[in-house]
Amino acid sequence: MTPQQIKAQFAQAQALIRADRPEEALALLKTLLMPSGGAPEIRFQMARALDLIGDTAASAAALDETLRALPGEASVREAAIRAHTRLGNEDRVRALYDEAIKADPKALKPRADKAQYLQQIGDFDGAETILRRLLKQSPQETELYRMLVAGLKLKPGDPLVRAMRKLWTDPRLNDQGRMQLGFALAKAAEDAGETERVFGYLDAANAAQARLAPFDAAARDAEWAAYARAQDNLAPPAGTASLPLRPVFVTGMPRSGTTLVEQIIGAHSQAVAGGEMGHALREAVRLFGPAEKMKPLSKMGAADLDRWAMAYRRGVRRDTGAVSGVVTDKSIRSQLIFGLIAKGLPGARIIVVHRDPRDIALSIYKNHFRLGTHRYANDLGTIAAEIRAFRAQVDHWRNRLPGQIHEIRYEDLVADAETESRRLIAAAGLDWEDTCLTFHKQAGKVKTLSLAQVRQPIHAGRREAWRKYETELAPFLDAWGDEPWD
């Protein structure tokens, strides 16, 4: 092939990737390897195509080949970190972070990213070592305090607490800093048993975050109404394919216990825990439009649904490696498209987790969510409205999809773990295995805020935490009104 032909075919392959036709792109790129002498640019595009197909192992291998030719290319290294993280290749991920640190020894971000990764895989001591060193170097970086405290119970008198409190009084502290530091100080105060300090920090932190990312309740209501209208026809068209992959959607309000439920199912020998993948809603928006622009189910044929199901399956394969069997999907907001899930993924199971709204509200208010997500989380009255909206959405689908939604109360699960776990496993379409009660001994990478909790056995001490802060929760209790808790 001439250089001009190689260039033209390479451009064609890139266009196919952009057009979501990765299989065709990959075929073209493979034919370019030999005439190009294995050019790293071609291997990188092959990695992109393989990632879209969902073949994470092959994508990671192609990225490693690219890095051998371009060892200093940060974008390739970042892609390799994502791929090897999905594969659970902890040694390789650590090595890649170390390469990023070596490439820019003074940069804060690669070391902070490594610390966050270490927390996710349970190496809290390693994360603490990195974060304490970073704080000595950059004591004004408030996010580092929040990251450290998230994976560590500070002892009373720890110098870091004094440093945080001193920084808290600095008049130059902006909303971003007050948000990060406030959540850190609240947790440190609670860990030290200083409950009287907790809400002072939380109120300030949440108010700062609300100013940075305001919440629009009318937009939330309009979004749900539009999704509900678009999913008014639930009869699947003839020819809709049943996938070998059997997703089990586990959803609920944040901090309701969905991670616990997923880990119980994921401990089964025939199941894989996928975490908060988000592919179902993301691909629905990409293919059919968001909310008010969503193509109605009544106008979707089997080809439309099969295309969406294929995109979903690719995403699951990319994140978990699974192409068949049971995979749990713990994506928040899945309830927005339960109709599409029921129609486009025959055989999928749906599990909804409920919890005492007072415990949900307290846990949401105490935790920092990535800025711009869960915008309702910064006001106790708004949290009450959000929980009621979630319940109304579940009620809607319970009536439209009778018998297809398995609901569980978190309090029942921690009170009678074996009975409720057996019901969960049956709802997932699996036979019982005793390992489902010892999930905490098998916990791998955790992609949620439940960094430490997921590595603990089920215990009833997780219930009624709200009682310690009943006075402080008055705005939530007033907003909830007389509606029953269950």
Secondary structure in CASP SS format (residue, H / E / C, confidence):
PFRMAT SS
TARGET T0000
AUTHOR 0000-0000-0000
METHOD secondary structure of the structure
MODEL  1
M C 1.00
T C 1.00
P H 1.00
Q H 1.00
Q H 1.00
I H 1.00
K H 1.00
A H 1.00
Q H 1.00
F H 1.00
A H 1.00
Q H 1.00
A H 1.00
Q H 1.00
A H 1.00
L H 1.00
I H 1.00
R H 1.00
A C 1.00
D C 1.00
R C 1.00
P H 1.00
E H 1.00
E H 1.00
A H 1.00
L H 1.00
A H 1.00
L H 1.00
L H 1.00
K H 1.00
T H 1.00
L H 1.00
L H 1.00
M C 1.00
P C 1.00
S C 1.00
G C 1.00
G C 1.00
A C 1.00
P H 1.00
E H 1.00
I H 1.00
R H 1.00
F H 1.00
Q H 1.00
M H 1.00
A H 1.00
R H 1.00
A H 1.00
L H 1.00
D H 1.00
L H 1.00
I H 1.00
G C 1.00
D C 1.00
T H 1.00
A H 1.00
A H 1.00
S H 1.00
A H 1.00
A H 1.00
A H 1.00
L H 1.00
D H 1.00
E H 1.00
T H 1.00
L H 1.00
R H 1.00
A H 1.00
L C 1.00
P C 1.00
G C 1.00
E C 1.00
A H 1.00
S H 1.00
V H 1.00
R H 1.00
E H 1.00
A H 1.00
A H 1.00
I H 1.00
R H 1.00
A H 1.00
H H 1.00
T H 1.00
R H 1.00
L H 1.00
G C 1.00
N C 1.00
E H 1.00
D H 1.00
R H 1.00
V H 1.00
R H 1.00
A H 1.00
L H 1.00
Y H 1.00
D H 1.00
E H 1.00
A H 1.00
I H 1.00
K H 1.00
A H 1.00
D C 1.00
P C 1.00
K C 1.00
A C 1.00
L C 1.00
K H 1.00
P H 1.00
R H 1.00
A H 1.00
D H 1.00
K H 1.00
A H 1.00
Q H 1.00
Y H 1.00
L H 1.00
Q H 1.00
Q H 1.00
I C 1.00
G C 1.00
D C 1.00
F H 1.00
D H 1.00
G H 1.00
A H 1.00
E H 1.00
T H 1.00
I H 1.00
L H 1.00
R H 1.00
R H 1.00
L H 1.00
L H 1.00
K H 1.00
Q H 1.00
S C 1.00
P C 1.00
Q C 1.00
E C 1.00
T H 1.00
E H 1.00
L H 1.00
Y H 1.00
R H 1.00
M H 1.00
L H 1.00
V H 1.00
A H 1.00
G C 1.00
L C 1.00
K C 1.00
L C 1.00
K C 1.00
P C 1.00
G C 1.00
D C 1.00
P H 1.00
L H 1.00
V H 1.00
R H 1.00
A H 1.00
M H 1.00
R H 1.00
K H 1.00
L H 1.00
W H 1.00
T C 1.00
D C 1.00
P C 1.00
R C 1.00
L C 1.00
N C 1.00
D H 1.00
Q H 1.00
G H 1.00
R H 1.00
M H 1.00
Q H 1.00
L H 1.00
G H 1.00
F H 1.00
A H 1.00
L H 1.00
A H 1.00
K H 1.00
A H 1.00
A H 1.00
E H 1.00
D H 1.00
A C 1.00
G C 1.00
E C 1.00
T H 1.00
E H 1.00
R H 1.00
V H 1.00
F H 1.00
G H 1.00
Y H 1.00
L H 1.00
D H 1.00
A H 1.00
A H 1.00
N H 1.00
A H 1.00
A H 1.00
Q H 1.00
A H 1.00
R H 1.00
L H 1.00
A C 1.00
P C 1.00
F C 1.00
D C 1.00
A H 1.00
A H 1.00
A H 1.00
R H 1.00
D H 1.00
A H 1.00
E H 1.00
W H 1.00
A H 1.00
A H 1.00
Y H 1.00
A H 1.00
R H 1.00
A H 1.00
Q C 1.00
D C 1.00
N C 1.00
L C 1.00
A C 1.00
P C 1.00
P C 1.00
A C 1.00
G C 1.00
T C 1.00
A C 1.00
S C 1.00
L C 1.00
P C 1.00
L E 1.00
R E 1.00
P E 1.00
V E 1.00
F E 1.00
V E 1.00
T E 1.00
G E 1.00
M C 1.00
P C 1.00
R C 1.00
S C 1.00
G C 1.00
T H 1.00
T H 1.00
L H 1.00
V H 1.00
E H 1.00
Q H 1.00
I H 1.00
I H 1.00
G H 1.00
A C 1.00
H C 1.00
S C 1.00
Q C 1.00
A E 1.00
V E 1.00
A E 1.00
G C 1.00
G C 1.00
E C 1.00
M C 1.00
G C 1.00
H H 1.00
A H 1.00
L H 1.00
R H 1.00
E H 1.00
A H 1.00
V H 1.00
R H 1.00
L H 1.00
F H 1.00
G C 1.00
P C 1.00
A H 1.00
E H 1.00
K H 1.00
M C 1.00
K C 1.00
P C 1.00
L H 1.00
S H 1.00
K H 1.00
M C 1.00
G C 1.00
A H 1.00
A H 1.00
D H 1.00
L H 1.00
D H 1.00
R H 1.00
W H 1.00
A H 1.00
M H 1.00
A H 1.00
Y H 1.00
R H 1.00
R H 1.00
G H 1.00
V H 1.00
R H 1.00
R H 1.00
D H 1.00
T H 1.00
G C 1.00
A C 1.00
V C 1.00
S C 1.00
G E 1.00
V E 1.00
V E 1.00
T E 1.00
D E 1.00
K C 1.00
S C 1.00
I C 1.00
R C 1.00
S H 1.00
Q H 1.00
L H 1.00
I H 1.00
F H 1.00
G H 1.00
L H 1.00
I H 1.00
A H 1.00
K H 1.00
G H 1.00
L C 1.00
P C 1.00
G C 1.00
A C 1.00
R E 1.00
I E 1.00
I E 1.00
V E 1.00
V E 1.00
H E 1.00
R C 1.00
D C 1.00
P H 1.00
R H 1.00
D H 1.00
I H 1.00
A H 1.00
L H 1.00
S H 1.00
I H 1.00
Y H 1.00
K H 1.00
N C 1.00
H C 1.00
F C 1.00
R C 1.00
L C 1.00
G C 1.00
T C 1.00
H C 1.00
R H 1.00
Y H 1.00
A H 1.00
N H 1.00
D C 1.00
L H 1.00
G H 1.00
T H 1.00
I H 1.00
A H 1.00
A H 1.00
E H 1.00
I H 1.00
R H 1.00
A H 1.00
F H 1.00
R H 1.00
A H 1.00
Q H 1.00
V H 1.00
D H 1.00
H H 1.00
W H 1.00
R H 1.00
N H 1.00
R H 1.00
L C 1.00
P C 1.00
G C 1.00
Q C 1.00
I E 1.00
H E 1.00
E E 1.00
I E 1.00
R E 1.00
Y H 1.00
E H 1.00
D H 1.00
L H 1.00
V H 1.00
A H 1.00
D C 1.00
A H 1.00
E H 1.00
T H 1.00
E H 1.00
S H 1.00
R H 1.00
R H 1.00
L H 1.00
I H 1.00
A H 1.00
A H 1.00
A C 1.00
G C 1.00
L C 1.00
D C 1.00
W C 1.00
E C 1.00
D H 1.00
T H 1.00
C H 1.00
L H 1.00
T C 1.00
F H 1.00
H H 1.00
K H 1.00
Q C 1.00
A C 1.00
G C 1.00
K C 1.00
V C 1.00
K C 1.00
T C 1.00
L C 1.00
S C 1.00
L C 1.00
A C 1.00
Q H 1.00
V H 1.00
R H 1.00
Q C 1.00
P C 1.00
I C 1.00
H C 1.00
A H 1.00
G H 1.00
R H 1.00
R C 1.00
E C 1.00
A H 1.00
W H 1.00
R H 1.00
K H 1.00
Y H 1.00
E C 1.00
T C 1.00
E C 1.00
L C 1.00
A H 1.00
P H 1.00
F H 1.00
L H 1.00
D H 1.00
A H 1.00
W H 1.00
G C 1.00
D C 1.00
E C 1.00
P C 1.00
W C 1.00
D C 1.00
END
